[in-house]
Amino acid sequence: MRYKYFFVLLIIITSLSAFQSPVKNTLRFRSATAHIIKVYKGHIFYDEKLIHNIKYSDDIIYKSKYNSLIEDHGSVFLFLGMADNPNRDKLIVFRITPTKATPGKNAILSEIKDYDKDGFLEFGGRDLTEAYPTQDSMYYIPTAYYEIRNGKIKPDNTLAKSEDIKLNGLYLPPNKRLDKDGNCCKVVPTPVRKRKLPVQKQSNFIPKSFRISDTITVFATKYVLDNKDEITNVNHSKDGSWLFYSNNRTYTRETAARKVKLSSIVKLDKSILLLSRMPKGYVATRQSKTASWSWSKLKDKD
């Protein structure tokens, strides 16, 4: 009976996805009860009634094949692809009611399907990881999967664990993944596998970019260099210069930015390696050292 319901659900998903409108910056879905859920220029409508304004609406991937409306045990979920440079694109879930669209889980942009053949739909995956300097070791790659079950979306820890083992050759629980500096994730032996995992490639935007041996000059504030503040903001100016700074922005002559070698910044925080693809004229921000980076164009005044 459960599998019969599952196949009916797949048919509903397919028909709803096919109802998407080809109009630019517009998505339209019809629910099983004939209500129209529309996404238009960053706004979500329920039968033409505005129920939500999406934050960072410019990041919506309107052409994503994973945009869909899924109904399960009376609950209606809207899945939208969102750009998340320099990380992998994300799949954002909204719980839809006639009066409200509530943002929920944030996962890697992926196909929504029954990955583990348990009769329930899942979605998720892993983010990008930087390459480790030696081939016999790698950074542990955690995954995160979610399952649609009984009208709710919950973490699928069993699936995540099995996928972690496939990727890493072992499983580390969340409280065992951080290295001695509190960064994710620990270095583990590279498992023997026939096919290499894709990693984030290094950039050619600036000479010898993001290598420990870099000798190029960048700028950083005293809060970062001397006080060891977490780097939460990185500017790559249109002239090619780089500026690394923290949330502490009380600048004086003593705390203003000064020139240093890029290698010294990498030694302070290797997670800046994830910004190697950020082009000129962009700024990267995050909440803390363990949070994901997001980037956007620099404003003229910046």
N, C-alpha and C positions, 0 to 999 in steps of 0.2 A: 504493500500500500504506500509506503514511504517513497519508493522509487517511482511509482506511478505519479505521485504528486510532484516529484522532482522533474520528470519529463514534461509535465504540463507547465510547470514553472519556466522551463527552458523555452517552450513554445511562446509563452507570454513575453519573455524577455526579447526573443527574436523579433516578434511582431512590433513591440514597442520601439526597439532600436531602429527598425526600418521606417518608423514614422517621423524620424528627425527631419526637420526642415532644412533645405539647402541654402536658405537665406543667410547671408554673412552675419556672423555674431548672433545667430539665433538657433535655438534648439527647441523642438516641440515633441512632447510625449503625451500619449493618451493612456489613461489608467484603465483598469478593468471595469470601472464604473463610469467610463466615458468622460471623465474630467480631464482637462488639458493642463499640463504642467509645462510652462514655457520658460526658457532662459534667454533673455534678450539684453545684450550689452551689460552684462554683469548683474542683472536683476532677475529674480525668480518670481514668476506669476502663477497663480492658481486660478484657472478660469478667468484670466485677464485681471485678477486682483493681485497687486503687489504684496508679496509675503516675505521677501528678504532681499537685501542688498549685499552682494558678495564682496568681501574684502579682497583687494588685489585683483580686481575684475579683469585687468589686462592680461593676467596669467592664464585665463581660461583657454583650454585647447578645444576649440569648437569642432575641429575636424577629427578628434580622437574617436577611434572605433570602440572605445570602452565607455563612452558616455551612454548611460542607460537608466531606465526606470525599472525597479524591481519591487514587486509586491509579495509579501510573505506573512501569512497569518494575520492579515488585516493591517499590517504596517506597510508604508510606502517609502521607498528609499530612492533618492536621486544620486547617481554617481557621475561626477564630473572630473575630467582630466585637467590638471593644473600644472603649468610649467614651474620648475623649481631649480633653475640654474643656480649654482654649478652642480647641484645634486641631480639625481634622477627625478623625472617628472612624477607627480603625485596623483593619487586618486582620492578625491574628497567625497565624503558621504553626507547627504542631508536627509534627515527624517522629515517627510512632507505631510502636513495636515492642511485643511482648507484655509487656515489662518496664519501658518508659520512654517518656515523651513529652518530646521535646527541643525547646524553643522555638527558632525560627529567624527568618525574615525578618519585618520589621515594615513594612507598607505602608499606603497610604491604603485605607480600606474601599471596595471596588469589586467589580464583577462580574468573575468569573473566566471569561475567554473568549479567543478567538483574535483579538486586536485588529488585528494586522498581516497576518492571513491567510497565515501561514507554516506552518500545520499544528500549532502548539503553543499551549497555553493560557498566557495572561499575566494579571497583575493589577497594580494600582498606580494612580498618579495624582499629584496635586499637593496641597499643603496650602493653608491660607488665606493670603492676603497682605493687607497693609494698603493702603489707597488712597493714592496719591501726591497731594500738594496741587494739582498742575496736570494738566490733562487731556492735555497733549501728551507727558507722560512717565509712566513706571510702574516699579515695582520688578520686576526680572527674576524670573520664576516658574519655578523648577526642578521637574522631575517625576522620579519614580523608578518604574520598572516592573521586574517580575521574570517569568521564564519557567520553566515546568515542562518539563524536557527530559531524557530518559534517566534518570529516577529522581532527578533533582536539581533544585534551584531556584537559578537564577543570575540576576544582573542582566541585563536586556535593554537594553543601552546604545543599540542602534540604534533601538528603539522610543522610548526616552526622548528621544533627540536629535530625532527627527522631531516628537514632541509638544511639545518645548520650542520648536521653530521655529514651530509653529502658534500657540502661546500668546504668544510674545515677538517674533516676526518675525525672530529670529536665534538662534544657539546659542552659549552660553558654556560652556566646559568647567569642571568643578568648581573648578579652581585659579584661575579668572578671574572668579568670581562675587562675591567679597567686595569691599566698598567700602574706602575708605582707613582706616576705623576697624575693619576686620575683621568687619563685619556682613554677613550675607546678606540682601538681595542688591543688586547695583549698580542704579543708575537707568538705564533705557534708553528710547529713544523709543517712544511708544505706536504699535504697528502699526495700520494702517488695517484695520478689520474691520466687518462688518455688524452683529454682535451683541456687546455689551459683556460682558466677563468679570465673573462675580460676585466681589465683594470683601467683606471683613469689615466689616459696618456698625458705625457708632459707637453708643454706648450712651446711654441716658437714665437710668441708675441714679443718677448724681450730676450736678448742673448743669454744663453746658459741659464734660463729661468728655472727657479725652484730646485736647485741642486745644492747640496751641502757645501760644495766648492765654489759657489757663486762669489764673485767679487764685485758685482754691480752695486751701485750706491742706491739706497732707499732712505726714506724718512720715517722716524718714529718718535713719539713723545717720551718725555722722561718718565711718565706714569708707566709706560710699557717697559722701557729699558732699565730703569732703576728701581721703581716700585714693584715691578713684575705684575702690573695689572693685566687682566685677561684681555687679549686682542679681540675686540668686538666689532671693529670697523676698519675696512681697508679701501682706500681710494686708489684707483688706477686712472690718473688724470689723462686728459687728451694729449698732453705733451709727453706721455710715457712714464712719468714719475709715479712712484708708489708711496703711499702714506699709511702707516699702521698706527692705530690709536685705540683707546679704550672708551668706556662710557664717562670717564672723568675728563671733563672738558673745561676746567677752570685754568685757562692758560695764562702764564706769565712769561717773562723773559727766561726764567730758569726752567720752566716746564714745557716750553715750546719745542716743536719738532727739531730733531737734529739728524745729521747724516750718519748712516751706519752701513755696514755691509749686509746684504740680504741674508748671507749665511748666519749672521748673528740672530736674525729674526726667526729663521727656521729652527735654530737650536732652542729658542724660547718656546716655540709653539709649532710643531710639525703639521698641525691641521691646516695651516695656511697653504700647504701644498695643494689642497683641493681647489685653490683659486688660480691655479696655473693657466686655466683657459679663459679667465676673465679679460675681455678686451679693453682697450683704452676708452675712457669716458664713462666708466662704470664704478659703482661703489658696492661693496659687499658688507652685509650686516648680519649679526646674530645676537642672541640674548646672553649667551655665556660660552665658555670654552668648549663645553660638551654639546652645545646645540648645533643645528645644521646652519650652513651659510645660505643666504639668499642674496641675489644681487639685482640692481636696477640702474638705470641711466643716471648719471650725475646731473644735477640741475645746474643751470648757468651760473648761479651764485656760488656754487661749490667749486 
